[in-house]
Amino acid sequence: MSTRTSGITGTGDVDQDVNAGSYTLSETGPAGYVGTWSCVNAAGDPVTVNANNGITVALAQSVTCTVNNDDQTAHLKLVKTITNNNGGTATVTDWTLTATGPTTIRGITGTGDVDQDVNAGSYTLSETGPAGYAGTWSCVNAAGDPVTVNANNGITVALAQSVTCTVNNDDQTAHLKLVKTITNNNGGTATVTDWTLTATGPTTIRGITGTGDVDQDVNAGSYTLSETGPAGYVGTWSCVNAAGDPVTVNANNGITVALAQSVTCTVNNDDQTAHLKLVKTITNNNGGTATVTDWTLTATGPTTIRGITGTGDVDQDVNAGSYTLSETGPAGYAGTWSCVTAAGDPVTVNANNGITVALAQSVTCTVNNDDQPAHLTLVKKVVNDNGGTAAATAWTLTATGPTTIRGITGTGDVDQDVNAGTYALSESGGPTGYDASAWSCVLTGQPATTVPVTNATVTLALGQDVTCTITNSYSLVPVRGLTIVKAAFEAKHHGWVPSDGIVDFGDTVGFTLTVTATGNMPQTNVVVTDTLQPGMTYVNGSATCLNGVACTISYNPDTQTLAATIDRLDPGQQVIVSFKVTIDAAPAIAAGTTYTWHGENVGAVKSNEVRKVTSNEVTLRAHYEELAKTGAAHLEVGGFGLISLLLGAGLMIATKRRRRDTA
């Protein structure tokens, strides 16, 4: 029978005499080794070991069986899986997997580089590849039993063990935060909460700065940043990662947010300056002569500008806000403001010439100054205090100038808008006997302001309302006159009768000089004279003044001139100077001859106001004839006609003839 032996190599337990026979060789010990038995006899010749590790030991045979235990390689396989549920786009081949240990392996999942026999031992698992993924290792043996992976991703691979380690890479969410800041240095008044911020992309977020709506985990990917809010602001986006490093923002405000990246994007909105331009235009169609540079234009507001049209002073960037438009310049122009945007759309100008300029708005405001017509009224006044009866409408009034007007007072013809300038004032028509005053002009209104008039010329400024008046006063035309009428009277029947011009030598004749002050002015120092013709002799003391008018009588015998002086005769007043003369006796003549006398006599009057005026001529005639047969004288008076005379009592003297005979 065979003998069983067992023990540790090198000990007597496994080095013994045994019975000849069949033996099955085996061993127990560490796993992972493959034992191979080989046997030799004492001569070193091999002893057959069958497939079941069985041998036959003959009698007296010495056999040595050696089992060589070869440690068996382990097997390690690395596998990559991916979870792309947060925007990740990587594939399993984007990673290089590594197991660092006794037999380090490295490569791409699915390749032989990471599916190899390895020496048993401790391995550290790792990978390199796209960021933004969190990798989790898990390992199993060939039976599917889990193999422990420690906190450092370390595993132990036993001899002959087959281990498959899988790393699952889960794409990690990114984080995106949107922030609003504002720079209000050009008149802006908006606040950060006036904007809605948006990041449009794999996980679109939208909301107000400072809220959770714009502070979220998002999927990685490309995002376009935008905002909606008040006009007039320019927004500039800038982004940084969690470390404060800049994240590129492209021209379209696009960014790329990587997996697991935390990005903060800030948009600063800077209020944009507005632009305001002031322009002057002029309409000179009513006599105006100003030019556009005669005005100073002003816009008063957050950024007040002031200057002359066409200069940079009134063509500037300004802060947004409310502006009041104004100007200073020549009087007589009405300015109207109108404003438009850069697109030509109207901008409202309120009743106080106020406008509102928005941020970033370009506004052009034009003020057109239209020269305002003057207004001229011509007025006629009439003063009829001295008996005049004329009406003011009897005259035609005229102002000759840039816009000549002509017409009757009180009508629209002389109450008109006119162009500014110089006007010559005049009048025509109307009855005589009226004195015209100088023209006087005033600005219409209360109190009236005098406008200078020189040589009946007035100058009207643009926009002035002027009333020019001329007054015509009725006045007596200074008419100064004296009339004188002479009459002769003869004594008859104990009275005086008008003489027929035929008298006798030796007769007493009475004369009257009737003087009347005509016209409308008094006569002063009135002197009535009468120079007697030869053949007449003044009857001393016979002269007197009638009609209750006092006078001073004198007679100059040398010149045979009678004079009566009256201090004053009022218009229409009459005085009669009465005096007597005698007709001288006829001279002696020869018998049978005749002698005729006649005297043509006139009176005269003068005053301080009137030169000498003579009266009508009064002619007297006397005839004498010496008869030869008896020596007696024969007087024959021939008749002659007297002119008709107006006496003080209104008596008309008729011409008569008489004859007186002496036998």
Secondary structure as UniProt FT lines:
FT   TURN            9..10
FT   HELIX           12..14
FT   STRAND          21..24
FT   TURN            31..32
FT   STRAND          33..41
FT   TURN            42..43
FT   STRAND          46..47
FT   TURN            51..52
FT   STRAND          54..57
FT   TURN            59..60
FT   STRAND          63..71
FT   STRAND          74..83
FT   HELIX           92..94
FT   STRAND          96..100
FT   TURN            102..103
FT   STRAND          105..107
FT   TURN            109..110
FT   HELIX           112..114
FT   STRAND          115..118
FT   STRAND          121..128
FT   STRAND          133..141
FT   TURN            142..143
FT   STRAND          146..147
FT   TURN            151..152
FT   STRAND          154..157
FT   TURN            159..160
FT   STRAND          162..171
FT   STRAND          174..183
FT   HELIX           192..194
FT   STRAND          196..200
FT   TURN            202..203
FT   STRAND          205..207
FT   TURN            209..210
FT   HELIX           212..214
FT   STRAND          215..218
FT   STRAND          221..228
FT   TURN            231..232
FT   STRAND          233..241
FT   TURN            242..243
FT   STRAND          246..247
FT   TURN            251..252
FT   STRAND          254..257
FT   TURN            259..260
FT   STRAND          262..271
FT   STRAND          274..283
FT   HELIX           292..294
FT   STRAND          296..300
FT   TURN            302..303
FT   STRAND          305..307
FT   TURN            309..310
FT   HELIX           312..314
FT   STRAND          315..318
FT   STRAND          321..328
FT   STRAND          333..341
FT   TURN            342..343
FT   STRAND          346..347
FT   TURN            351..352
FT   STRAND          354..357
FT   TURN            359..360
FT   STRAND          362..371
FT   STRAND          374..383
FT   TURN            385..386
FT   HELIX           392..394
FT   STRAND          395..400
FT   TURN            402..403
FT   STRAND          405..407
FT   TURN            409..410
FT   HELIX           412..414
FT   STRAND          415..418
FT   STRAND          421..429
FT   STRAND          434..436
FT   STRAND          440..443
FT   STRAND          449..451
FT   STRAND          453..454
FT   TURN            455..456
FT   STRAND          457..460
FT   TURN            462..463
FT   STRAND          465..474
FT   STRAND          480..492
FT   TURN            493..494
FT   STRAND          495..498
FT   TURN            505..506
FT   STRAND          508..519
FT   STRAND          523..531
FT   TURN            534..535
FT   STRAND          536..538
FT   TURN            540..541
FT   STRAND          544..545
FT   TURN            547..548
FT   STRAND          552..556
FT   TURN            557..560
FT   STRAND          561..569
FT   TURN            571..572
FT   STRAND          574..583
FT   TURN            591..592
FT   STRAND          594..601
FT   STRAND          603..606
FT   STRAND          613..614
FT   STRAND          618..626
FT   TURN            628..630
FT   STRAND          633..634
FT   TURN            648..649
//
